[in-house]
Amino acid sequence: MEFVPTGLEGVIEVRPRRFGDQRGWFSEVYKRDEFADGGIADDFVQDNESFSAPAGTLRGLHYQLQPYAQAKLVRVLRGSVLDVAVDIRRSSPTFGRHVTVTLTAADGNQLYVPTGFAHGFLTLENDVHVAYKVSARYAPETERAIRWDDPELAIDWPRPGGAAPVLSDKDAAAPILAEQPDLF
C-alpha cells in the first residue's frame, strides 16, 4: 500500500495495490500492521455504508465530540465522490483549512480522516456506494455538523448537472464553523 500525505497533517490518502488477471482483481484494503507503519494506528470499531442515488448528494460536514470523536477511513465501492476533510482543531496552525481528494471505485483509493477534523463528501455520479471504518461508535448526543457552504471554508464543491446539492434537513441547517461552540 502507498500512504500519501495531503495538505493537512494527519489526513492521508491510501492507495492499495490491485492484483489483476483475466478474472478481475484482488486488493488488500486494510491491514492493521501496514496501516500502523503508514501512520494510521486507530482501532476501528464500526463499519458504515451509505448509498446515494442522485449525483450531487452531499453528506457533511460531520464530526463527533469526545469521548466519541471518530477517525474515519473512507472508500468508494461504486461510483466516485469528492471527499473533504476540514481541520477543526482550534490550536492547529491549519485550523479552518480543508483538503479534497477524489475517491473512486475504479481507483480503489481511500482517505484517512483523523479525529479533530470534520468530514463530508459529494457524489459525482448516480448510485454511489461509500464504505467507511470509524474509530468510535456512533453517538448522536455528540454528533455535530458544519454548514457545507460556509464562505470562510471556501470549499469548491462541484455541481454535477449544474444543480444545487441534495442535502439532509440537518445538513442544510448546520451552523458555520465560526458559530460552533464545540470543537477540538
C-alpha positions as CSV (number, residue, x, y, z in Angstrom):
1,M,0.0,0.0,0.0
2,E,1.0,3.6,-0.6
3,F,0.3,6.2,2.1
4,V,0.2,9.7,0.5
5,P,0.2,12.8,2.8
6,T,-2.2,15.5,1.9
7,G,-2.0,19.3,2.5
8,L,-3.2,18.8,6.2
9,E,-1.0,16.9,8.7
10,G,-2.6,13.6,9.6
11,V,-5.0,13.4,6.6
12,I,-3.7,10.6,4.4
13,E,-4.7,9.2,1.0
14,V,-4.3,5.4,1.0
15,R,-3.7,3.7,-2.3
16,P,-4.0,-0.1,-2.0
17,R,-2.3,-2.3,-4.7
18,R,-4.5,-4.3,-7.0
19,F,-3.5,-7.7,-8.5
20,G,-5.4,-8.5,-11.6
21,D,-5.8,-11.3,-14.1
22,Q,-8.5,-12.5,-16.5
23,R,-11.0,-12.9,-13.6
24,G,-10.7,-9.3,-12.4
25,W,-8.6,-8.1,-9.5
26,F,-7.9,-8.6,-5.8
27,S,-6.8,-6.0,-3.3
28,E,-6.0,-5.8,0.5
29,V,-7.8,-2.7,1.5
30,Y,-7.0,-2.7,5.2
31,K,-4.1,-4.4,7.0
32,R,-3.5,-3.2,10.6
33,D,0.3,-3.6,10.7
34,E,0.7,-1.9,7.3
35,F,-1.6,1.0,8.3
36,A,0.3,1.5,11.5
37,D,3.6,1.6,9.6
38,G,1.9,4.2,7.3
39,G,0.9,6.4,10.3
40,I,-2.6,5.1,10.9
41,A,-2.8,3.2,14.2
42,D,-6.5,3.7,15.1
43,D,-8.6,0.9,16.4
44,F,-11.6,0.9,14.1
45,V,-14.7,-0.3,15.9
46,Q,-17.5,0.1,13.5
47,D,-18.0,-0.1,9.7
48,N,-20.6,2.1,8.0
49,E,-22.0,2.2,4.5
50,S,-24.0,4.8,2.6
51,F,-25.8,4.7,-0.7
52,S,-26.7,7.9,-2.6
53,A,-28.9,7.6,-5.6
54,P,-28.6,11.1,-7.3
55,A,-25.3,12.7,-8.3
56,G,-24.8,15.8,-6.3
57,T,-25.7,14.2,-2.9
58,L,-23.7,16.0,-0.2
59,R,-23.2,14.4,3.2
60,G,-21.5,16.5,5.8
61,L,-19.6,18.2,7.1
62,H,-19.8,15.9,10.2
63,Y,-17.9,15.2,13.3
64,Q,-18.4,13.8,16.8
65,L,-17.1,15.2,20.1
66,Q,-15.0,13.4,22.7
67,P,-15.3,10.8,24.1
68,Y,-16.8,9.6,20.8
69,A,-14.6,11.5,18.4
70,Q,-14.2,9.5,15.2
71,A,-11.3,8.9,12.9
72,K,-12.6,7.6,9.6
73,L,-11.2,5.5,6.7
74,V,-13.4,6.2,3.7
75,R,-13.6,4.3,0.4
76,V,-16.0,4.2,-2.5
77,L,-17.3,0.8,-3.5
78,R,-19.3,2.1,-6.5
79,G,-19.0,5.4,-8.3
80,S,-17.0,8.4,-7.2
81,V,-17.0,11.2,-4.6
82,L,-15.2,14.4,-3.8
83,D,-14.1,13.7,-0.2
84,V,-13.4,16.6,2.1
85,A,-11.6,16.9,5.5
86,V,-11.7,20.2,7.4
87,D,-9.3,20.9,10.3
88,I,-11.4,21.9,13.3
89,R,-8.6,21.8,16.0
90,R,-8.6,25.3,17.4
91,S,-4.9,25.2,18.3
92,S,-3.8,23.9,14.9
93,P,-1.9,26.2,12.5
94,T,-4.2,24.8,9.8
95,F,-7.5,25.4,11.7
96,G,-10.3,26.0,9.2
97,R,-8.3,24.7,6.2
98,H,-9.5,21.8,4.2
99,V,-8.3,19.2,1.7
100,T,-10.2,17.5,-1.1
101,V,-9.5,14.1,-2.6
102,T,-11.5,12.4,-5.4
103,L,-12.2,8.8,-4.3
104,T,-13.3,6.4,-7.0
105,A,-14.3,2.7,-7.0
106,A,-12.2,2.3,-10.2
107,D,-9.0,3.6,-8.4
108,G,-9.8,2.0,-5.0
109,N,-8.1,4.8,-3.2
110,Q,-9.2,5.7,0.4
111,L,-9.0,8.7,2.6
112,Y,-8.0,8.6,6.3
113,V,-9.5,11.5,8.3
114,P,-8.2,11.6,11.9
115,T,-10.1,12.9,14.9
116,G,-10.2,16.7,15.1
117,F,-11.4,17.0,11.5
118,A,-14.9,17.5,10.1
119,H,-15.7,15.2,7.1
120,G,-18.0,15.2,4.2
121,F,-18.4,14.1,0.6
122,L,-20.3,15.0,-2.6
123,T,-21.3,12.2,-5.0
124,L,-20.0,12.9,-8.5
125,E,-22.3,10.4,-10.3
126,N,-25.5,8.5,-9.7
127,D,-25.8,5.4,-7.5
128,V,-22.7,5.9,-5.3
129,H,-21.9,3.4,-2.5
130,V,-19.4,4.5,0.2
131,A,-18.0,2.4,3.0
132,Y,-16.0,3.7,5.9
133,K,-14.5,2.5,9.1
134,V,-14.7,4.6,12.3
135,S,-12.7,4.6,15.5
136,A,-15.7,5.2,17.8
137,R,-19.3,4.2,17.8
138,Y,-22.0,6.5,16.5
139,A,-23.1,8.6,19.5
140,P,-25.9,11.0,18.4
141,E,-25.6,13.1,21.5
142,T,-22.0,14.1,20.4
143,E,-22.7,14.5,16.7
144,R,-22.2,17.9,15.2
145,A,-22.2,19.4,11.7
146,I,-20.7,22.4,9.9
147,R,-22.5,24.1,7.0
148,W,-21.3,22.7,3.7
149,D,-21.1,26.2,2.0
150,D,-19.5,28.1,4.9
151,P,-17.9,31.1,3.0
152,E,-14.9,31.1,5.3
153,L,-14.1,27.5,4.4
154,A,-14.5,28.3,0.7
155,I,-14.8,24.6,-0.4
156,D,-15.1,24.4,-4.2
157,W,-17.9,21.8,-4.4
158,P,-18.6,20.6,-8.0
159,R,-22.2,20.8,-9.2
160,P,-22.9,17.6,-11.2
161,G,-25.5,18.6,-13.7
162,G,-25.4,22.2,-12.5
163,A,-27.9,21.6,-9.8
164,A,-27.7,22.5,-6.1
165,P,-26.6,19.7,-3.9
166,V,-29.1,17.2,-2.4
167,L,-28.9,17.7,1.4
168,S,-30.5,16.3,4.5
169,D,-32.5,18.8,6.5
170,K,-29.9,18.6,9.3
171,D,-27.0,19.4,7.0
172,A,-28.9,22.2,5.3
173,A,-29.5,23.8,8.8
174,A,-26.0,23.3,10.1
175,P,-24.2,26.4,11.5
176,I,-21.0,27.8,10.0
177,L,-17.6,27.0,11.6
178,A,-17.4,30.4,13.5
179,E,-20.7,29.6,15.2
180,Q,-19.5,26.2,16.5
181,P,-19.2,26.2,20.3
182,D,-17.9,22.6,20.4
183,L,-14.7,21.9,18.6
184,F,-11.3,20.3,19.3
